[in-house]
Structures are given as structure tokens and as C-alpha cells.
Amino acid sequence: MTHTAVAQTPPRTLALQARSTVTALATLATADKNRWLQMLAEALRAAVDAVVSANLQDLAAARQSGMSEAMLDRLRLDEPRIQSLATAVQQICALPDPVGEVISGERRPNGLQVSRVRVPLGVVFFIYESRPNVTVDAAALCVKSGNPVILRGGSEAIRTNLELGRLITETLAAAGLPEHAVQVVGSTDRQLVGEFLQMSDLISLAIPRGGRSLIERVVREAAMPVLKHFDGVCHVFVDQSAELQMALDIVINSKCQRPAVCNAAETLLLHVNAAELWPALAAALQQRGVELRCCERSRAGIAGAVVATEQDYRTEHGALILNVRIVDSLAEAIEHIRTYGSGHTDAIVTRCLEAAGHFESAVDSSAVVINASTRFNDGGELGLGAEIGISTDRFHARGPCGLRELTTYKYVIRGTGQVRG
């Protein structure tokens, strides 16, 4: 499959080709899927130079266009990240196959055996920005869960995505799996996205992963269900009983380890009775280049801090910027999270079991973290191998979406000749 051929394939042809593989994928043996995953992991490791070369071209073009450092970090796919991608594929290989799993079962009084069994969702249209690692993660998760997938990455990653798509297609063919189970859209024409989003007769689910404008467009135009997350406005609340070193470690890791990702902290909330910890926290954050946007109480005595606006508290900065607010109670911290948060990831640092329990019950986010970094709300860290994204929805799937979240279920009813009277 050449890059030119991919670019020239019309959207409906891609969707029809994907649809043609639905039955074959749904009935594939686990061993066949796992053989392909192992081949893909090996191909990634063998093609590091080719993938890095394609990615360097994307990075150069992105820099020339003025892309921010945070976005460049999302786009970058160097050797360590490719090795991590290969490892994630092998982890998916090692996970149980969800297709055919019996969720529940019972025997009715009339002798019917009624079961709920996991089945694939169908053709997935996945549209995403920057992160080319998503090309591999989504392909691996979708095939393992029995779903054909059409992958449409952003124009800024087109060279990297096409190179990864080549590896995926070649290994699918070598493993004897349907070549059209995974297809990378070669065109960067934004109009084509709208065409895919209207194909509810062929596509079962749309998954957008990127900025708010992309997700809002997909939600607005899609004729099929959408699995999405909006902003990652994540919080760390340092309770009055928090120990300084733990608070330092968690706050710094949550904000600084990878500030551009959706599970990085954007706001630090401090209990007023823990305010004596703030100067040390502020110094450690500023030493790492973090810009502090503070309420009036937290700005006092902190050189270089600026006043936070109402909009700051609602913003996913995706950079070394941290909003800070001192609150008078646990209840006020929870109310702040309810008001300004996005339902993604929120953490508490505390030595009080009662405070931890109340925070866990009252904060309604896809992940509530107690005494650990917000960065752990991640498919790989939570044992999913990889993820297609972190859903902030409440319907169908929530939090990191892995293999099981790419399935639905059907009822299987087994009888011995029963008829309904």
C-alpha cells in the first residue's frame, strides 16, 4: 500500500472496505490477533529509524508553522517513545480477549439459559490531533477487540502516521488478517471528516481526540454515537493534614512530568490550614519553570506570581502554568472542582481517612486519586495496556478506554425447544 494510494481513496470506499471486515474480525481467534500484535511490536522496533525520520520532517514543518513547545512534545515520536509503543502493543497482546466474554448468565424458570456476551462495536472512525502514538494504540486496541478502524490523524503528523500505517498494513497482511481492518486516511482535507461523520450506515462509533474545537465539531456533525473527552482541567487538593514531602512530590509530578497531557494538573487547591506548606511548594514549582496564577491569598509573598482570572480556573493550559487557590474547607475545594473542573482527574493529598472518603464520594470525575499523582489516570498505568483516550462521558464508557470499552454486549438465549405461551 503506497502513501499515494491511501491519499486517493475516497472516504466511502474506505468505510465500505472497513465494513467488509466486520464479520471476519468479530470471529477471529485470539491467537491470530495476538500473533499480529506481536508482529507489529517487532516491526515497530525494526523500523525505528524510518519512523523517527518521518517524525522529524513533521516536527520541522510544525516548528516552521509556529507550533508551541507543548504541542511539539505531543507530536514528537523518538526512539524511546517508539520502544514504549512496542511495549504497549505487547501488553495488549497479553491482555484477555474481551470478545466472547460472558458478562452474566442465569437459567430462567422455563429452562432458558440467558447470557450477556461481549461483542465488538463495529467500524470505528477515530479522528485525532498531534499524537502519532495514537495511530498504533488505536489500531492495536481496535483489532484486539474485533473492531475495524479508520484512522484520521492531524495534518501536522501526516508523515509519521502514514509510515506507521504502512507498518500496520504490512503486518496485517503477513499475519493473514484482513488488510482493511486498519486504514489510515492519507488526505489532510478537513472536509473529508464531515463526510465520514455522516456515514452512520457504515460507521458505528466516532472517537475524537484533540482540542475542544475538534471535539465540538465531531459532536455537532456526527450521525453516529461519539465517545469523547473534553478538557482535562485537573486538580490537586492539599488538605490540612497533608505531609509536606508527599504534597511536593505529588504536586510537582502532576504538573511538571508532562505538562502538555490531559491528566496533568492545572489547578492547585490548598486548605487554609495547610498554607504554611505553600512557600516551599511555590519555590519548588518556580524552580521548574512553572508560572503561578494565584488567588489574592496565595499570591501574597510569592515573587513573580500573577493574579488568576476566572477564565484561568476553567482553562486546560497544557503548559507549565498552574492556577493556585487557598480554600477554607474541604467542602469549598469540592465546590471549586464542581464549578471549574472538567470531570477528568482530581486528586487529594491527605492523612485523614474521613477527608479522603468524603472527597472520593463527592467528586464526580472519571478518576478520583487519593495520595498519588493525577498522571496515573492513564490506560497503561491502570493495566489496560494502552487507551484510545480518557472519556469524561457518563454513557457507555468513562475514564481510560481500553479493550472492554470498545465492546458492547448481546443477549444469547439457549433453549431446548421452548415456545412462549
N, C-alpha and C positions, 0 to 999 in steps of 0.2 A: 504494500500500500504506500503510494507516494504522497508527499505533502500536497502536491497539486491536485491529486485525485480527491483527497479529503476536502480541499477548499472548494472544488467544483460540485460536490454532491449536494443536491437540493435538500432542504430541511425535511420535506415529506418523504423523500426517498430514505433518508437516514432513519426516520421514525418507522417506516414500513420495514426496513431491514432489522431494526431493533425488535419490532413486534414479531417478526418471523422466528425469533429465537426464544420466545417466551416459554413454549412447551418444553423445548429441549433443555433450557436452563432449569426449569422447575423440577425436572425429573433426573437431573444429573446426579450421579453417585458422589458422595462426599469425597471419596478417594480421587476422583477425576478433578474435582475443584481444587483439592489440596495439592495435587500434582502440578497444576498450573500455577498456583500461588508460589510453590517452591521454585518453579522455573522462572517466574517473574522476579523473585528476590535475587536469584543468581544473575539474571540478565541485568538488573539494576547495578549490581556490584561490578559486573564486567564492563558496563557502559558508562562508568563514572566520567571519564574524560569527555565523551560525546555530550552527555547531559550538561556538564559544567560549561563546556564550550558554548552550547546553545543558550544557557542561562546567562553567561557573561555578555552575550550580544543583547539579550533582553535588558539586563542591568544597565548597559551602556546607553541604550536608547531611552530607558526610563530616566536616567540621570540627566540626559540632554533635554528631556521634556520638563525637568524641574521637579521630579517626584521627591517627596520628603524622605528623610533617612528612615523613619518608621515604616513607610511603605516599601522602601527598598529592602528592608530587613525581611518583610513578608515575602517579597519576590525572590530573594536570594536562595539558591539551592546549591550549596557547596558540597564537597566530598563528605564531611561528617553528617550533613543532613541527608544525603543520599544513602549513606550507610544506615542511618536511623530509619529511613523509609523502608529499606530492605528488611530490617529487623521487624518493623511493624507488620509488614506483609507476612513474615514467618509467624508472628504472633497470631495473626488472623488465621493462618493455616492451622495452628494448634488449638484454636477455639472450637467448641462443639458446633456442629452444623445446626442452625435453628430450623431448617426446613424439615417438616415431618414431626417435629417435637409435639408430643401430646401435652397440652396445657392443662386440661382437666378431663375427667371422664366419669360417667356414672351409668348404672343399669337402672332403667325405668321399671316400674311395677309390671308393665306389659312385656318385659323381657328385652326391650330395645337397649342396645349399648350405644350411648351418646357420648361423643368426644369432641373436644375443640382441638384442632390441629393447626400448627403454624404453616403458613404458605407464603410465597413471595407476594410482593405488592403489584408487580408488573413493571412496565417500562418506566424508568426514572429519567427525567430531564434535569440535569444538575448544572446550574449556572453559578459561576464564582469568579471572584476577582483576585488578582495577585497570586496568592499562594499556589505554586505549581505542585506542591506535595499533595494537594487535594486530588489531583488527577490520578495518582496512584492509590491513595487511600480509598477514594470513592469507587474506583474500578474493583479493587480487591474486595471491599465490603459488599458491593452490589452483586458481583458474581458469586461470592460465597453464600449470599442469602438468596440466590436464584433470580436476581433482577437484571434484565438488560439495562444499560445506562448510556445516555447520550451526554457527553461532557462538553460544556461550552465555557472555557476559561476566558479571562480578560485579554484584551489585545496586548497589554504590557508583558504577558507571559507566553505569547503565541509560539515562539521558537522552542522554548522549554517544553511546553505542553505537547507540541507535535512530535518532539523527539521521544517523550515519554509514551505518547500514543503509539508510536512505531514499535517500541519495545512490547507494549501490551498486546498489540495486534499480532506481532510475530510469535510471541509465546502462546497466545490463544491457539493459533494455527498449529504450532508444534505440539501442543498438548491435546489436539483433537477436539477442542471446544469450538463453539460457533464463533467465527471471526467477528460477526457483528454484535456480539454480546456487549462489547465496549466500543464506542465510536467517539472520537474527538472531532469536534466541529472545527474545520480549518479556517473558516471565514471569520473576520472580526467585524462584520457588518452588524450593527446593533438592531437593524430592522428584522433580521432573521430570528432574534429572540422572541419577538412578538408572534411570529409565525409558529414557532414551536409551542408557545403558550396557548395557542388556540386549538391544538390537536388533542382534545380530550378523548377522541375516538381511538387514539393510538397510544397516548401517554397517560399513565396512571397517577403520577406524582411529580410535582416540580419542587426542587430544592434550591433556593437561592442562598448564597453565602458571600457576603461582602458588605458594602456600606448601606446606609439607610435608604438612599435613593434607589439603589438596585432592588432591594427587598420590597420597597413600596411599589415599584413598578411591577414586579412579578405578582405581588398580591392583587394589584389593581387589574392586571391583564389576564391572569391565568384562568383558564376554563376548567382546570382540574385542581384537586386539593394541593395545598402548599405547606411544606414543612420548613419552618424558618426560625431564625432568631434575629431580633433587632439589636439594639445597642448592648454593649457589655459595660454598664455603669455599675461597677462592683465596689463594695465597701469592706473596710476592716474597722470594727469597733473595738477599741481598747477599753475594757471595763475597769472599774475602780480597783478590782482585786488583781489586775494583771501584773505579772512579774516583768521587769524591765527588759532583760535579755530576750525572753520569749517574744515580747512585743517588738523589739528591734528586729529580730530575725524574721518574724512573720511579715511585718510591715515592709521591710526592705525587699524581701523576696517577692511579695505580692506586687509591689510597684516596679521594682528595678530589674528583675531577672529577664523579662521580655516585655517591655512596656507597650509594645505595639499590638499585643494579642488581646483577645476579647475577655480573658479571665484575669487580666492584670487589674489591680486595684486602682480606682480613680478618686476615691474619697476616703479619708481617714477621719473617723469619729472618735473623740476622746471623752471619757467620763470626766466631769469636772474634778472629781476626787483622784483622778489619775493624771491631772495636769502637770504634776511635778515631773512626769516622765517626758513631757513634750520637748523641753530644750535638748535633751540627748537624742530623741528621735529626729528632731528637726536638723540637728547638726549632722547626724549620720546620713539623712536623706540629701541634704545640700552637698555633702562631700561627694555624693554620687551624681551630682548634677541635676537634682530634682528641683524644679520650680515649685514653690509653695504658694498656693492661693488660699488665703485663710479668712476665717471669720474675725471680727474685731478682737475677741478674747485671745484667740490663738496667734494672731499676728503680733501682739504686744511682745516686745523684746526680741523678736526674730528678725535679724538683719536680712534685707533682700526679699522678705515675704511681701506679697501684694494682697489686696482685698479681693476675696472671691465674690463673684456675681451670682445672682440666682441661676443664670444660664450655665455657669461653670459646674454647679452641682448636678445638672442634668446632662452633662457632656461626657461622652467617651473620648478622652483626649488622645489615647493611643500613643502617648509620648511621655517623656519624663516631666510630667506635670501632675501635681497631687493637690486636690481640694482638701481642706482641713476645717473641722468644726468641733468646738467643745460643746458638749451637751450636758444637761443637768441630771439625766437619769437614763436608765436602760430603756424606759418607755419612750423617751424623746429620741434616742438613737433609732429605735424601731420605727417610729413615726417618720423620721428623716428618710430611712430606707424605703418605706412605703411611698413616700411623696416623690422622691427623686430617683429611686433605683429602677432598673430595667428587668428585674426578676431573673438575673443571670446567676451571680455568685456573691454571697455575702458571708463574712466571717466575723467571729467574736474571739477575742483573747481574754481569758478569764480563768481564775482559780475557783470560782463559785459555781457549784453544780446547779444551784437553783437558777442563777442567771443564764447559764448555758442552756438549761432545759427550756426556759421561757423564750429565749432567743430562737431556739430550734423550732418551737411551736408557732411563734408569732410571725417569723419572717417567711414569706411565701415566695421563695426563689427556686430556680431549678436545682441549686445546690446550696445548702447551709453548712458552713465549715466551722468547726469548733477547735480552736487552738492549732490551726495549721494554715498554710498559705492558700489564698484564693486560686493559685496556679494549679492546684490539684484537681480542679473541675475540668478534666481532660480525659478523653477516651482511653488513651494509652495508660495514663496514671491510675485509672479506675478499672483496669483489667479488660477493656473492650478491644484491645489490640490497636485500634485506630477509631476514628469517628468521621462521620460525614458533616459534623457540625454540632453545636450545642443549642438545642431548641429551648426557647423561652415560652413556647406554646403550652397549653394545658391539654390539648386534644391530640390523641394518638401517641405522641412521644414527647418526653421532656428531658432536658439535660443532654449529656453526650449521647449521640445516636450512633449505635453500632449495629451489629448483625440483627439482633432481635427487633430493634426499632425499624428495620427495613422489611419486616414481615407483618402480615395481618393473620387472621385465622379463618378457618371454615369449620362448620359442623360436619362430622362424619357420623352417620347413623347406621348401625349394623343390626339387622333383624334376622329372623328365622321364618319369614313369611307373614308377619303381622300386617293387618289392614286396619284402618281406622273405622270404628263403628259410628 
